[in-house]
Amino acid sequence: MVDNNLMIPIAVLGVGFVAAVSIGSIAWYNSKRPPGWESKERPDFVPKVDKDDLIADVSESKGK
């Protein structure tokens, strides 16, 4: 079936895909809602990311 030499690359692809979908979902839920989705609630498992907090964190790290 699958050669033992291919198990690691396949596992890396699987983990990468799951990570990409997770990060993309968080980014999409924190972005501006598409037309028709403005009134929908954010799921509980998606963390709130505030753009102002990110800008403050970046400016603080540049000052060090």
Backbone hydrogen bonds in HBPLUS format (Angstrom, degrees):
<---DONOR---> <-ACCEPTOR-->    atom                        ^
c    i                          cat <-CA-CA->   ^        H-A-AA   ^      H-
h    n   atom  resd res      DA  || num        DHA   H-A  angle D-A-AA Bond
n    s   type  num  typ     dist DA aas  dist angle  dist       angle   num
A0006-LEU N   A0003-ASP O   2.98 MM   3  5.53 157.7  2.03 115.9 122.9     1
A0007-MET N   A0004-ASN O   3.42 MM   3  5.48 162.0  2.46 102.4 107.5     2
A0010-ILE N   A0006-LEU O   3.13 MM   4  6.19 158.0  2.18 148.9 155.4     3
A0011-ALA N   A0007-MET O   2.93 MM   4  6.08 154.6  2.00 146.8 154.1     4
A0012-VAL N   A0008-ILE O   2.91 MM   4  6.15 157.8  1.96 155.6 161.6     5
A0013-LEU N   A0009-PRO O   2.98 MM   4  6.19 155.9  2.04 143.5 149.8     6
A0014-GLY N   A0010-ILE O   2.97 MM   4  6.21 155.3  2.03 146.2 152.9     7
A0015-VAL N   A0011-ALA O   2.93 MM   4  6.18 166.4  1.95 154.4 157.3     8
A0016-GLY N   A0012-VAL O   2.90 MM   4  5.98 158.6  1.95 146.2 152.9     9
A0017-PHE N   A0013-LEU O   2.91 MM   4  6.06 152.7  1.98 145.2 152.2    10
A0018-VAL N   A0014-GLY O   3.08 MM   4  6.35 163.7  2.11 150.3 154.0    11
A0019-ALA N   A0015-VAL O   2.94 MM   4  6.16 159.8  1.99 149.5 155.4    12
A0020-ALA N   A0016-GLY O   2.87 MM   4  6.04 157.9  1.92 147.3 153.5    13
A0021-VAL N   A0017-PHE O   2.98 MM   4  6.19 160.7  2.02 152.4 157.0    14
A0022-SER N   A0018-VAL O   2.98 MM   4  6.13 158.6  2.02 146.9 153.1    15
A0023-ILE N   A0019-ALA O   2.92 MM   4  6.07 173.9  1.92 155.8 157.5    16
A0024-GLY N   A0020-ALA O   2.90 MM   4  5.87 156.0  1.95 141.9 149.6    17
A0025-SER N   A0021-VAL O   2.91 MM   4  5.99 149.3  2.01 141.6 149.3    18
A0026-ILE N   A0022-SER O   3.08 MM   4  6.37 161.9  2.11 151.3 155.5    19
A0027-ALA N   A0023-ILE O   2.99 MM   4  6.20 162.2  2.02 148.8 153.9    20
A0028-TRP N   A0024-GLY O   2.87 MM   4  5.99 156.9  1.92 145.1 151.8    21
A0029-TYR N   A0025-SER O   2.93 MM   4  6.09 166.6  1.95 152.7 156.0    22
A0030-ASN N   A0026-ILE O   3.09 MM   4  6.19 140.1  2.26 141.0 151.3    23
A0031-SER N   A0028-TRP O   3.20 MM   3  5.14 152.4  2.28  98.8 107.1    24
A0037-TRP N   A0034-PRO O   2.97 MM   3  5.56 163.9  1.99 145.4 147.5    25
A0040-LYS N   A0037-TRP O   3.21 MM   3  5.42 162.4  2.25 110.7 116.1    26
A0046-VAL N   A0043-PRO O   3.28 MM   3  5.69 163.2  2.31 111.9 116.9    27
A0054-LEU N   A0050-ASP O   3.21 MM   4  6.58 154.3  2.28 149.9 157.0    28
A0055-ILE N   A0051-LYS O   3.05 MM   4  6.31 156.7  2.10 150.0 155.9    29
A0056-ALA N   A0052-ASP O   3.01 MM   4  6.21 157.4  2.06 146.2 152.2    30
A0057-ASP N   A0053-ASP O   2.94 MM   4  6.15 155.5  2.00 146.7 153.3    31
A0058-VAL N   A0054-LEU O   3.03 MM   4  6.25 155.3  2.09 146.8 152.9    32
A0059-SER N   A0055-ILE O   3.02 MM   4  6.23 162.9  2.05 149.3 153.9    33
A0060-GLU N   A0056-ALA O   2.98 MM   4  6.11 151.1  2.07 145.6 153.4    34
A0061-SER N   A0057-ASP O   3.08 MM   4  6.24 155.0  2.14 143.1 149.4    35
A0062-LYS N   A0058-VAL O   3.07 MM   4  6.28 143.9  2.21 145.6 155.1    36
A0063-GLY N   A0059-SER O   3.25 MM   4  6.37 136.9  2.45 134.7 144.6    37
